[in-house]
Amino acid sequence: MFQKNTKVVCTLGPASDSVNGIVALIKAGMNVSRLNFSHGTYEDHAKLIQNIHKAESLTKTRIGILQDLQGPKIRIGAMPEEGIHIKKDEVFTITTKEITGERTKNKIIIPLTYKNICRDVKTNATVLINDGLLEAIVIKKKKDELVLKAKTSGIIKHGNGINFPSSTISAKTITEKDLKDLEFGLKNNVDFIALSFVKSKKDIEELRALIQKKGKNTPIIAKIERHEAVAHLKEIIKSADGVMVARGDLGTDIPPEHVPLVQKRIINIANKYGKPVITATQVLQSMVKNPIPTRAEISDAANAVFDHTDAIMLSNETAVGKYPAKAALVLTKVAHSVEQEMQKHEELKEFTFSNTQKTRSSLIACENACDLALRAKAGAMVAYTDDGFTSRQIAKYRIYTPIITFTSSEKTARELTLVWGINKVFVKKFQEDANKKLKNIVDFIAREHLVKKGQKIVIICNASSTSTISTYKL
């Protein structure tokens, strides 16, 4: 009913981890499921993967699986269940010692999970706790303690995240936990691996080497949530297979008013290089508790579609929220509505072919195919691709001509679940002879009524190698 090109990524959790819960998300428009490895056991995640595949079978829908590695997230250690309330201007201490946080007559002491914090953080550095709800400044350093003065009031609880936006944290991007989680993910054939707290392309290269060492080539999604990453956007996006605008931690690591501009830059660069981009965090945050979103949240999601994001991601909304399927359906409706209007109004379309930098003959072939499809008013663009490159490059032009993809690889088909506009993917092996392959593709499209009789189709085969472009009238 609500066809869309923008993909929906849903985080699975207690509110949505059953087969029925996943089926409901699929029916609401979910394309990719996210497994958050900051929470849960391997047994929990194995069960989730099993339930995803059962739901795929029941709905006859291919759903990508995104493993999100935790990374070096710095968190508050053991605390009283109710937490500790800090008042504005109150002085408190954070320590690397393994203790339980406490408030005494003379001192407030809060444990931290990261051991090298006193080495990395300087006096007068800003400290943000629990997504910036509590802000403090370092007024004194000791061997294993930082003394802070609160600039705002707030409650500190076990597991709260803590950020140091004016400091460079030396912790390795890939932690020991990540290495174990990565092995689990590769063993269970996840479709994408998201790397948290990326600082430079070296982090991507290190993870890729680890993946290849296991005999795999699973795509890497670079999460942009550090100020260091913002300074190296282009090299990170070129090195990765996709990118995520992780606005939660990003909004505490850079001034929050800068986040919308950085989001637009990330989406623009990712589109330019044909890399799928996910816009994430607090998209429909009010729907964790409420059955309808705010108007501001609707506008936020719509603007991400206007900006040409490939996908929008839900986190708590579908993992622990009261209305997971409703939240997914809201995104589906927003994407459908915005895309319909963008096709009606030329002034809403930002793309023109002349603005695109062409550096390879394969990119020129994809652009030519898109241009031909527009001029011919084709009913569909048809891509035959072994590795997904051709479909991704066609999709980046956002021409709104339906894209039909054929591939010989189920792995490639699953990886295309994250790419804008790739909604019809068929895993089929055709004869190597080019003429016979084209005939078989045309016959299949006609037989399955994928395009109306009398409409034209433009077919492009394997643009990453020797491409062929053909036009047929059904």
C-alpha positions as CSV (number, residue, x, y, z in Angstrom):
1,M,0.0,0.0,0.0
2,F,2.8,2.4,0.9
3,Q,5.6,1.6,-1.6
4,K,8.8,3.5,-0.8
5,N,12.4,3.7,-2.0
6,T,13.9,4.9,1.3
7,K,14.8,1.9,3.5
8,V,13.8,1.4,7.1
9,V,16.2,-0.2,9.6
10,C,14.7,-1.4,12.9
11,T,16.7,-2.3,16.0
12,L,15.4,-5.6,17.5
13,G,15.0,-6.0,21.3
14,P,12.5,-7.1,24.0
15,A,9.6,-5.3,22.3
16,S,10.2,-6.9,18.9
17,D,12.3,-10.1,19.2
18,S,9.6,-12.7,18.6
19,V,8.8,-14.1,15.2
20,N,5.4,-12.4,15.3
21,G,7.0,-9.1,16.3
22,I,9.5,-9.3,13.4
23,V,6.7,-10.2,11.0
24,A,4.8,-7.1,12.1
25,L,7.8,-4.9,11.5
26,I,8.3,-6.4,8.0
27,K,4.7,-5.7,7.2
28,A,5.2,-2.2,8.5
29,G,8.1,-1.6,6.1
30,M,11.3,-2.9,7.8
31,N,14.0,-3.7,5.3
32,V,17.0,-4.3,7.6
33,S,17.1,-5.5,11.2
34,R,19.8,-4.2,13.5
35,L,21.3,-6.3,16.3
36,N,22.8,-4.0,19.0
37,F,25.8,-5.8,20.5
38,S,25.9,-3.3,23.4
39,H,23.2,-5.5,24.9
40,G,22.3,-9.2,25.0
41,T,24.1,-12.5,25.1
42,Y,25.2,-14.6,22.2
43,E,22.3,-16.9,22.9
44,D,20.0,-13.9,22.6
45,H,21.5,-12.8,19.3
46,A,21.5,-16.4,17.9
47,K,17.8,-16.7,18.7
48,L,17.1,-13.3,17.1
49,I,18.9,-14.3,13.9
50,Q,16.9,-17.6,13.8
51,N,13.6,-15.6,14.3
52,I,14.5,-13.2,11.5
53,H,15.0,-16.0,9.1
54,K,11.7,-17.6,10.2
55,A,9.9,-14.2,9.6
56,E,11.6,-13.9,6.2
57,S,10.2,-17.3,5.3
58,L,6.7,-16.5,6.5
59,T,6.6,-13.1,4.7
60,K,8.7,-14.2,1.6
61,T,10.7,-11.0,2.2
62,R,14.5,-10.7,2.3
63,I,15.6,-8.8,5.4
64,G,19.2,-7.7,5.9
65,I,20.9,-8.2,9.2
66,L,23.1,-5.5,10.6
67,Q,25.5,-6.3,13.4
68,D,26.3,-3.1,15.4
69,L,29.5,-3.5,17.3
70,Q,29.6,-1.7,20.7
71,G,33.1,-0.1,20.3
72,P,34.9,1.7,23.1
73,K,31.8,3.2,24.6
74,I,32.8,4.8,27.9
75,R,30.2,4.2,30.6
76,I,29.5,4.7,34.3
77,G,30.4,1.7,36.4
78,A,28.6,0.1,39.3
79,M,26.1,2.4,41.0
80,P,23.2,2.2,43.5
81,E,20.0,1.2,41.7
82,E,18.4,4.6,42.1
83,G,21.6,6.4,40.9
84,I,23.1,9.5,42.4
85,H,21.6,13.0,42.0
86,I,24.2,15.7,41.2
87,K,23.2,19.3,41.8
88,K,24.4,22.3,39.7
89,D,27.9,23.6,41.0
90,E,28.4,20.5,43.1
91,V,31.8,18.9,43.0
92,F,32.2,15.2,42.4
93,T,34.9,12.7,41.5
94,I,35.0,10.0,38.7
95,T,37.5,7.2,39.3
96,T,38.9,4.3,37.4
97,K,38.9,2.1,40.5
98,E,36.4,-0.8,40.6
99,I,34.1,0.4,43.2
100,T,30.4,1.1,43.6
101,G,29.5,4.8,43.3
102,E,28.4,6.5,46.5
103,R,27.6,9.8,48.1
104,T,29.1,10.3,51.6
105,K,29.1,13.4,53.8
106,N,32.4,14.6,52.4
107,K,32.6,13.2,48.9
108,I,30.7,11.9,45.8
109,I,32.6,9.3,43.8
110,I,31.5,7.8,40.5
111,P,33.3,4.8,38.9
112,L,34.2,4.8,35.2
113,T,34.8,1.8,32.9
114,Y,37.7,3.3,30.9
115,K,41.1,3.0,32.7
116,N,43.1,5.6,30.7
117,I,40.8,8.5,31.2
118,C,43.1,10.5,33.4
119,R,45.8,10.3,30.7
120,D,43.5,11.4,27.9
121,V,41.6,14.2,29.5
122,K,43.0,17.6,30.6
123,T,42.0,20.1,33.2
124,N,39.1,22.4,32.0
125,A,37.9,19.7,29.6
126,T,34.1,19.4,29.1
127,V,32.4,16.2,30.3
128,L,28.9,15.1,29.2
129,I,27.0,12.3,31.0
130,N,23.9,10.5,29.8
131,D,23.6,12.1,26.3
132,G,24.6,15.5,27.7
133,L,21.8,15.7,30.2
134,L,24.4,16.4,32.9
135,E,27.3,18.7,31.9
136,A,30.5,19.1,34.0
137,I,34.0,20.5,33.7
138,V,37.3,19.0,34.9
139,I,38.8,21.2,37.7
140,K,41.5,18.8,39.0
141,K,43.4,15.7,37.9
142,K,44.9,12.9,40.0
143,K,46.5,9.6,39.2
144,D,43.3,7.6,38.8
145,E,40.7,10.3,39.5
146,L,39.2,13.4,37.8
147,V,37.5,16.0,40.0
148,L,34.5,17.6,38.2
149,K,32.2,20.5,38.9
150,A,28.7,20.2,37.6
151,K,27.4,22.9,35.3
152,T,23.9,21.4,35.2
153,S,21.9,19.1,37.6
154,G,21.2,15.5,36.8
155,I,21.1,11.9,37.9
156,I,24.0,9.5,37.2
157,K,23.1,5.8,36.9
158,H,24.9,2.6,36.1
159,G,25.6,2.2,32.4
160,N,25.2,5.9,31.5
161,G,27.4,6.9,28.6
162,I,30.0,9.6,29.2
163,N,31.5,11.8,26.5
164,F,34.5,14.1,26.3
165,P,33.9,16.4,23.3
166,S,37.0,18.6,23.8
167,S,39.3,15.6,24.3
168,T,40.8,12.9,22.1
169,I,40.3,9.5,23.6
170,S,43.1,7.0,22.8
171,A,41.1,3.9,23.3
172,K,41.3,1.5,20.3
173,T,38.2,1.6,18.1
174,I,38.0,-2.2,18.0
175,T,37.9,-3.6,21.5
176,E,38.4,-7.1,22.8
177,K,34.7,-7.5,23.1
178,D,34.2,-6.4,19.5
179,L,36.7,-9.0,18.3
180,K,34.6,-11.8,20.0
181,D,31.4,-10.3,18.8
182,L,32.8,-10.0,15.2
183,E,33.7,-13.7,15.3
184,F,30.1,-14.5,16.3
185,G,28.6,-12.2,13.6
186,L,30.8,-13.7,10.8
187,K,30.0,-17.2,11.9
188,N,26.3,-16.4,11.8
189,N,26.6,-14.7,8.4
190,V,25.4,-11.3,9.2
191,D,25.0,-9.1,6.2
192,F,26.6,-5.9,7.4
193,I,28.9,-4.9,10.3
194,A,28.6,-1.4,11.8
195,L,31.8,-0.1,13.4
196,S,31.3,2.3,16.3
197,F,33.4,5.4,17.1
198,V,35.3,5.4,13.9
199,K,38.1,8.1,13.9
200,S,39.8,7.5,10.5
201,K,40.0,5.2,7.5
202,K,42.6,3.2,9.4
203,D,39.8,1.8,11.6
204,I,37.9,0.6,8.6
205,E,41.1,-1.0,7.1
206,E,41.8,-2.7,10.4
207,L,38.3,-4.2,10.6
208,R,38.4,-5.2,6.9
209,A,41.7,-7.1,7.5
210,L,40.1,-9.0,10.4
211,I,37.1,-9.9,8.3
212,Q,39.2,-11.0,5.3
213,K,41.3,-13.1,7.7
214,K,38.2,-15.1,8.5
215,G,37.6,-15.6,4.7
216,K,34.7,-13.2,4.5
217,N,34.1,-9.9,2.7
218,T,31.1,-8.6,4.8
219,P,30.3,-4.9,4.1
220,I,31.4,-2.4,6.7
221,I,29.2,0.5,7.8
222,A,31.2,3.3,9.4
223,K,29.3,5.1,12.2
224,I,30.1,8.8,12.4
225,E,29.8,9.8,16.0
226,R,33.2,11.4,16.9
227,H,34.6,14.8,16.1
228,E,37.7,13.2,14.7
229,A,35.5,11.4,12.1
230,V,33.9,14.6,11.1
231,A,37.4,15.9,10.2
232,H,38.0,12.9,7.9
233,L,34.5,12.3,6.4
234,K,35.5,11.8,2.8
235,E,38.3,9.3,3.4
236,I,36.2,7.3,5.8
237,I,33.2,7.1,3.4
238,K,35.4,6.1,0.5
239,S,37.1,3.4,2.6
240,A,33.8,2.0,4.0
241,D,31.0,0.2,2.2
242,G,28.4,2.4,3.9
243,V,28.0,5.0,6.6
244,M,25.7,5.8,9.5
245,V,24.9,9.3,10.8
246,A,24.9,8.3,14.5
247,R,23.4,11.5,15.8
248,G,23.2,10.5,19.5
249,D,26.9,10.4,20.4
250,L,27.7,12.8,17.5
251,G,25.5,15.4,19.2
252,T,27.5,15.1,22.4
253,D,30.9,15.1,20.6
254,I,30.3,18.2,18.5
255,P,27.9,21.1,19.2
256,P,24.4,19.8,18.6
257,E,23.6,22.7,16.3
258,H,26.3,21.5,14.0
259,V,24.7,18.0,13.6
260,P,22.1,18.9,10.9
261,L,24.9,20.3,8.7
262,V,27.2,17.4,9.2
263,Q,24.2,15.0,8.5
264,K,23.7,16.8,5.1
265,R,27.5,16.6,4.3
266,I,27.6,12.9,5.1
267,I,24.6,12.1,3.0
268,N,25.9,14.2,0.1
269,I,29.3,12.5,0.1
270,A,27.8,9.0,0.5
271,N,25.5,9.7,-2.5
272,K,28.4,10.9,-4.6
273,Y,30.3,7.7,-4.1
274,G,27.3,5.4,-4.3
275,K,27.6,4.2,-0.7
276,P,24.4,3.5,1.3
277,V,23.9,6.0,4.2
278,I,21.7,5.5,7.3
279,T,20.3,8.4,9.3
280,A,19.9,7.3,12.9
281,T,19.1,8.1,16.5
282,Q,16.0,9.7,18.1
283,V,14.1,9.9,14.8
284,L,10.8,9.0,16.5
285,Q,11.9,9.1,20.1
286,S,8.5,10.1,21.5
287,M,7.0,6.9,20.1
288,V,9.0,4.9,22.7
289,K,6.0,5.8,24.9
290,N,3.4,7.4,22.7
291,P,1.4,5.9,19.8
292,I,1.9,8.9,17.5
293,P,5.0,11.0,16.8
294,T,5.5,14.8,17.2
295,R,5.2,17.0,14.2
296,A,8.9,17.9,14.6
297,E,9.9,14.2,14.4
298,I,7.8,13.8,11.2
299,S,9.7,16.8,9.7
300,D,13.0,15.4,10.8
301,A,12.3,12.1,9.0
302,A,11.0,13.8,5.9
303,N,14.1,16.0,5.7
304,A,16.3,12.9,5.7
305,V,14.3,11.6,2.7
306,F,14.6,15.0,1.0
307,D,18.4,14.9,1.6
308,H,18.5,11.5,-0.2
309,T,19.4,9.2,2.7
310,D,19.3,5.6,1.7
311,A,17.8,4.5,5.0
312,I,16.4,5.8,8.3
313,M,17.0,3.8,11.5
314,L,14.9,3.3,14.6
315,S,16.6,2.4,17.9
316,N,14.6,2.4,21.2
317,E,11.4,3.0,19.2
318,T,11.4,-0.7,18.0
319,A,13.7,-2.3,20.5
320,V,12.0,-1.4,23.8
321,G,9.2,1.0,22.8
322,K,5.5,0.3,23.3
323,Y,4.6,0.7,19.6
324,P,7.4,-0.9,17.4
325,A,5.4,-1.7,14.3
326,K,3.5,1.6,14.5
327,A,6.9,3.4,14.5
328,A,8.1,1.5,11.5
329,L,4.9,2.3,9.7
330,V,5.2,6.0,10.4
331,L,8.6,6.0,8.6
332,T,7.2,4.0,5.7
333,K,4.3,6.5,5.3
334,V,6.7,9.5,5.6
335,A,9.0,8.1,3.0
336,H,6.1,7.2,0.6
337,S,4.6,10.6,0.9
338,V,7.8,12.6,0.4
339,E,8.9,10.5,-2.5
340,Q,5.5,10.9,-4.2
341,E,5.7,14.6,-3.9
342,M,9.3,14.8,-5.1
343,Q,8.3,13.1,-8.3
344,K,5.6,15.6,-8.9
345,H,7.6,18.7,-8.3
346,E,10.8,19.2,-10.2
347,E,12.0,22.0,-7.8
348,L,12.2,19.4,-5.0
349,K,14.8,17.4,-6.9
350,E,18.3,18.4,-6.2
351,F,20.2,16.0,-8.6
352,T,21.4,16.9,-12.1
353,F,23.7,14.7,-14.1
354,S,26.1,17.6,-14.7
355,N,26.8,17.9,-10.9
356,T,28.1,14.4,-10.7
357,Q,31.9,13.7,-10.8
358,K,32.7,10.9,-13.2
359,T,36.0,9.3,-12.6
360,R,35.6,5.8,-14.0
361,S,34.1,4.5,-17.3
362,S,31.8,2.2,-15.2
363,L,30.3,5.3,-13.5
364,I,29.8,6.9,-16.9
365,A,28.0,3.7,-18.1
366,C,25.6,3.9,-15.2
367,E,24.9,7.6,-15.7
368,N,24.3,7.0,-19.4
369,A,21.9,4.2,-18.6
370,C,20.0,6.5,-16.2
371,D,19.9,9.3,-18.8
372,L,18.6,6.9,-21.4
373,A,15.9,5.6,-19.1
374,L,14.7,9.2,-18.4
375,R,14.7,10.2,-22.1
376,A,13.0,6.9,-23.1
377,K,10.5,7.3,-20.2
378,A,11.3,3.7,-19.4
379,G,9.0,1.6,-17.2
380,A,12.1,0.1,-15.4
381,M,15.8,0.1,-15.1
382,V,17.2,-3.4,-15.1
383,A,20.6,-4.2,-13.7
384,Y,22.4,-7.5,-13.8
385,T,25.1,-7.4,-11.2
386,D,27.4,-10.0,-9.6
387,D,28.7,-7.8,-6.7
388,G,25.9,-5.1,-6.4
389,F,28.0,-2.3,-7.8
390,T,25.8,-1.7,-10.9
391,S,22.6,-1.4,-8.8
392,R,24.2,0.9,-6.2
393,Q,25.5,3.2,-8.9
394,I,22.2,3.4,-10.6
395,A,20.4,4.0,-7.3
396,K,22.6,7.0,-6.4
397,Y,21.1,9.1,-9.2
398,R,17.6,8.9,-7.6
399,I,15.8,9.1,-10.9
400,Y,12.7,7.3,-9.5
401,T,12.5,4.9,-12.4
402,P,11.8,1.5,-10.7
403,I,15.0,-0.6,-10.5
404,I,14.8,-4.4,-11.1
405,T,18.0,-6.3,-10.1
406,F,19.2,-9.7,-11.2
407,T,22.2,-11.3,-9.5
408,S,23.6,-14.8,-9.2
409,S,24.5,-14.2,-5.5
410,E,22.2,-14.4,-2.5
411,K,24.8,-12.5,-0.6
412,T,24.7,-9.6,-3.0
413,A,20.9,-9.6,-2.9
414,R,21.0,-9.4,0.9
415,E,23.4,-6.5,0.8
416,L,21.1,-4.5,-1.5
417,T,18.4,-4.5,1.2
418,L,20.0,-1.3,2.5
419,V,20.2,0.6,-0.8
420,W,17.7,3.2,-1.8
421,G,15.2,2.1,-4.5
422,I,16.4,-1.5,-4.8
423,N,13.0,-3.2,-4.1
424,K,12.9,-6.0,-6.6
425,V,15.9,-8.4,-6.5
426,F,15.9,-11.8,-8.1
427,V,18.7,-14.4,-7.5
428,K,19.0,-16.1,-10.9
429,K,21.9,-17.5,-12.9
430,F,21.7,-16.8,-16.6
431,Q,23.9,-18.1,-19.5
432,E,27.2,-16.3,-19.9
433,D,26.5,-15.4,-23.5
434,A,25.5,-11.8,-23.5
435,N,22.7,-12.1,-26.1
436,K,21.2,-15.1,-24.4
437,K,21.5,-13.5,-21.0
438,L,19.6,-10.4,-22.3
439,K,16.9,-12.5,-23.9
440,N,16.4,-14.5,-20.7
441,I,16.1,-11.3,-18.6
442,V,13.5,-9.9,-21.0
443,D,11.6,-13.1,-21.1
444,F,11.5,-13.3,-17.3
445,I,10.3,-9.7,-16.9
446,A,7.5,-10.3,-19.5
447,R,6.5,-13.6,-17.9
448,E,6.4,-12.2,-14.4
449,H,4.6,-9.0,-15.6
450,L,7.2,-6.9,-13.8
451,V,6.6,-4.1,-16.4
452,K,3.5,-3.2,-18.3
453,K,3.2,-4.4,-21.9
454,G,4.3,-1.7,-24.3
455,Q,6.7,-0.1,-21.8
456,K,10.4,0.3,-22.5
457,I,13.1,-1.1,-20.2
458,V,16.8,-0.2,-20.1
459,I,19.1,-3.0,-19.2
460,I,22.7,-2.6,-18.0
461,C,24.9,-5.6,-17.2
462,N,27.9,-5.6,-14.8
463,A,29.1,-2.0,-15.0
464,S,32.0,-2.8,-12.7
465,S,33.6,-4.8,-15.6
466,T,32.6,-4.6,-19.2
467,S,29.2,-3.0,-19.3
468,T,26.5,-3.4,-21.9
469,I,23.4,-1.1,-22.1
470,S,20.4,-2.2,-24.1
471,T,16.8,-0.9,-24.6
472,Y,13.8,-3.2,-25.1
473,K,10.1,-2.6,-25.6
474,L,7.9,-5.3,-24.0
